[in-house]
Amino acid sequence: EMNRYYTIEDVYDIIEKFKKEIPDISIGTDIIVGYPTETENDFQETIDFIKKIKPNFINLSRFGMRKNIEAKKYKDLISRTKKERSRKVTKIFEDYLLDKNKEEIGKEKEIIITEIGKNNKYIGKTNNYLSVVIDENVKIGQKVKVKIIDADKYNLKGTIL
């Protein structure tokens, strides 16, 4: 009903091809929960998808009814259901993200400094768009080589080599 012209198997195949060619690729995906015709089985397929591909980034949205869309002809899911599904997706994502980020500890990466974060710490991005926080004083736009020394759910912590 959402006018997708591909199957979940197509998506799996594409992701596997990318991972084979680019082993350290970061995968991101948009997830919409609460489409009016979304069943418990549909939602479970979404959960299974997330657990299988383990994306580095998720843009999670709750479906919102708008004018002039095909879904307008269906009864909207209740807000509580959307909220519960959104929380479940977030929990599953966060549960594996820390382990995934910890796999980066000990690796050396080149980053481009993109911003100054909290407590005057600098934040840079790797070539696969992972965030690395460093304490050293650098300039926005500067490229630096770092060693990853720690990780949390959302960031890697590095030190300049």
Secondary structure, DSSP 8 states (H G I E B T S, - for coil): -----S-HHHHHHHHHHHHHH-TT---EEEEEE--TT--HHHHHHHHHHHHHH--SEEEEEE----TT-GGGGS----HHHHHHHHHHHHHHHHHHHHHHHHTTTT-EEEEEEEEE-GGG-EEEE-TT--EEEE-S---TT-EEEEEEEEE-SS-EEEEE-
